[in-house]
């Protein structure tokens, strides 16, 4: 498998995790927190609002940093930051703590669309099919969120509904960081061997 396909796979999984992590709380609030914290759904759900606002607003600085610094670096931050944020959210014991965790998830989730989608189309003449495939992964994150969250709540508790996506996100982040690092070394070796040949 060539590097472009591997990179495309990471970007697709990023889109999947982006939407999955953003939607876990709605199911957790409905199925568990309303009874565990003795609050109505209408009282619990506003704690997700700052996270959704961050998901929109922080896309601007994320895109700016990607242009000024590194798209690959921002994608690594996206994966690992989202994973750590979901860990923090899973440890929450008060509505305020879970609100802070959801805000952090929103901040890091905001990185994906201006950075990941830009990388999907970068260097391509035909962008329709790659964008469609990438969109399917994002939509699958939406589709899976309630089912997976409900299953994890029933089998291992609501905290696991945040922990499992977080573990996956960090694993992909570490894998992506290694992939980018290896690619840079390979390019440097190619340049060095070309210079030596000349």
C-alpha positions as CSV (number, residue, x, y, z in Angstrom):
1,X,0.0,0.0,0.0
2,X,1.5,3.4,-1.0
3,X,1.8,6.3,1.3
4,X,-1.0,8.3,-0.2
5,X,-3.5,5.5,0.5
6,X,-2.2,5.1,4.1
7,X,-2.5,8.9,4.6
8,X,-6.0,8.8,3.1
9,X,-7.0,6.1,5.5
10,X,-5.8,8.1,8.5
11,X,-7.7,11.2,7.3
12,X,-10.9,9.1,6.8
13,X,-10.6,7.6,10.3
14,X,-10.1,11.1,11.7
15,X,-13.4,12.2,10.1
16,X,-15.1,9.1,11.6
17,X,-13.7,9.8,15.1
18,X,-14.4,13.5,14.8
19,X,-18.2,13.0,14.5
20,X,-18.3,10.0,16.8
21,X,-16.7,11.9,19.7
22,X,-18.8,14.9,19.3
23,X,-22.0,12.9,19.6
24,X,-21.3,10.5,22.5
25,X,-22.6,12.9,25.1
26,X,-26.2,13.2,23.8
27,X,-26.7,9.5,24.3
28,X,-24.9,9.4,27.6
29,X,-27.1,12.3,28.9
30,X,-30.3,10.7,27.8
31,X,-29.6,7.1,29.0
32,X,-27.6,7.6,32.1
33,X,-26.8,11.0,33.5
34,X,-30.4,12.1,33.9
35,X,-30.9,9.3,36.5
36,X,-27.3,9.3,37.9
37,X,-27.2,13.0,38.5
38,X,-31.0,13.4,39.1
39,X,-31.4,16.0,36.4
40,X,-33.8,16.3,33.5
41,X,-32.5,16.0,30.0
42,X,-33.2,19.7,29.5
43,X,-30.9,20.5,32.4
44,X,-28.1,18.2,31.3
45,X,-27.9,18.9,27.6
46,X,-26.9,22.6,27.8
47,X,-23.5,21.5,29.2
48,X,-22.7,20.3,25.7
49,X,-23.4,23.8,24.1
50,X,-19.9,25.3,24.7
51,X,-18.4,22.3,23.0
52,X,-20.5,22.7,19.9
53,X,-19.6,26.4,19.8
54,X,-15.9,25.6,20.1
55,X,-16.4,23.0,17.3
56,X,-17.3,25.9,15.0
57,X,-15.2,28.8,16.2
58,X,-11.9,27.0,16.7
59,X,-11.9,25.8,13.1
60,X,-10.5,29.3,12.2
61,X,-7.4,29.2,14.3
62,X,-6.9,25.5,13.5
63,X,-6.9,26.3,9.7
64,X,-4.6,29.3,10.3
65,X,-2.1,27.2,12.2
66,X,-2.2,24.5,9.6
67,X,-1.3,27.0,6.9
68,X,1.4,28.7,9.0
69,X,2.9,25.7,10.6
70,X,2.0,22.1,9.6
71,X,-1.1,20.3,8.4
72,X,0.4,17.0,9.5
73,X,1.3,18.4,12.9
74,X,-2.2,19.7,13.4
75,X,-3.7,16.4,12.5
76,X,-1.5,14.7,15.1
77,X,-2.6,17.3,17.7
78,X,-6.2,16.6,16.6
79,X,-6.0,12.8,17.3
80,X,-4.1,13.0,20.6
81,X,-6.0,16.1,21.9
82,X,-9.4,14.5,21.2
83,X,-8.3,11.3,22.9
84,X,-7.0,13.1,26.0
85,X,-10.2,15.3,26.1
86,X,-12.4,12.3,26.1
87,X,-10.4,10.7,28.9
88,X,-10.9,13.9,31.0
89,X,-14.7,13.8,30.2
90,X,-14.9,10.2,31.2
91,X,-13.5,11.1,34.7
92,X,-16.1,13.9,35.2
93,X,-18.1,13.7,38.4
94,X,-20.1,17.0,38.1
95,X,-21.9,18.7,35.3
96,X,-19.4,21.5,35.3
97,X,-16.5,19.1,34.8
98,X,-18.3,17.3,32.0
99,X,-19.0,20.7,30.4
100,X,-15.3,21.5,30.5
101,X,-14.4,18.1,29.0
102,X,-17.0,18.6,26.2
103,X,-15.6,22.1,25.5
104,X,-12.1,20.5,25.2
105,X,-13.4,17.9,22.8
106,X,-15.0,20.6,20.7
107,X,-11.7,22.6,20.5
108,X,-9.7,19.6,19.2
109,X,-12.5,18.3,17.0
110,X,-12.6,21.7,15.3
111,X,-9.2,20.9,13.8
112,X,-10.5,18.2,11.5
113,X,-12.6,20.0,8.9
114,X,-10.3,22.9,7.9
115,X,-7.2,20.6,8.0
116,X,-8.2,17.1,7.3
117,X,-10.5,17.9,4.4
118,X,-7.9,20.3,2.9
119,X,-5.5,17.4,3.0
120,X,-8.0,15.0,1.3
121,X,-8.1,17.2,-1.8
122,X,-4.5,18.5,-1.7
123,X,-2.7,17.7,-5.0
124,X,-5.7,16.0,-6.6
125,X,-7.2,17.0,-9.9
126,X,-10.4,15.0,-9.3
127,X,-11.7,15.6,-5.8
128,X,-15.3,14.3,-6.0
129,X,-14.8,10.6,-5.1
130,X,-12.2,11.2,-2.4
131,X,-14.5,13.8,-0.7
132,X,-17.4,11.4,-1.0
133,X,-15.5,8.5,0.6
134,X,-14.2,10.9,3.3
135,X,-17.8,12.1,3.9
136,X,-19.0,8.5,4.3
137,X,-16.6,8.0,7.1
138,X,-17.8,11.1,8.8
139,X,-21.4,10.1,8.4
140,X,-20.6,6.6,9.8
141,X,-19.3,8.4,12.9
142,X,-22.7,10.0,13.2
143,X,-24.5,6.7,12.6
144,X,-22.4,4.6,15.0
145,X,-22.3,7.2,17.8
146,X,-25.7,6.4,19.4
147,X,-25.5,2.6,18.8
148,X,-21.9,2.2,20.2
149,X,-22.6,4.5,23.1
150,X,-25.8,2.7,24.1
151,X,-24.0,-0.7,23.9
152,X,-21.1,0.5,26.0
153,X,-23.4,2.1,28.6
154,X,-25.2,-1.3,28.9
155,X,-22.1,-3.4,29.1
156,X,-19.4,-1.4,30.9
157,X,-20.8,2.0,32.0
158,X,-21.2,5.5,30.5
159,X,-17.5,6.4,31.1
160,X,-16.4,3.7,28.7
161,X,-18.4,5.4,26.0
162,X,-15.9,8.2,26.2
163,X,-12.8,6.1,26.9
164,X,-13.0,3.7,24.0
165,X,-13.1,6.5,21.3
166,X,-10.4,8.2,23.2
167,X,-8.1,5.2,23.2
168,X,-8.7,4.8,19.4
169,X,-8.0,8.4,18.8
170,X,-4.7,8.4,20.7
171,X,-3.7,5.1,19.0
172,X,-4.4,6.7,15.6
173,X,-2.5,9.8,16.7
174,X,0.6,7.9,17.6
175,X,0.4,5.9,14.4
176,X,0.0,9.0,12.3
177,X,2.9,10.7,14.1
178,X,5.1,7.7,13.3
179,X,3.8,7.6,9.7
180,X,4.7,11.3,9.2
181,X,8.1,11.0,10.9
182,X,9.0,7.9,8.7
183,X,7.9,9.8,5.6
184,X,10.1,12.7,6.4
185,X,13.1,10.4,6.9
186,X,12.4,8.6,3.7
187,X,12.2,11.9,1.8
188,X,15.4,13.1,3.4
189,X,17.2,9.9,2.5
190,X,16.0,10.2,-1.1
191,X,17.3,13.7,-1.3
192,X,20.6,12.7,0.2
193,X,21.0,9.8,-2.2
194,X,20.2,12.0,-5.2
195,X,22.7,14.6,-4.1
196,X,25.3,11.9,-3.6
197,X,24.6,10.5,-7.1
198,X,25.1,13.9,-8.7
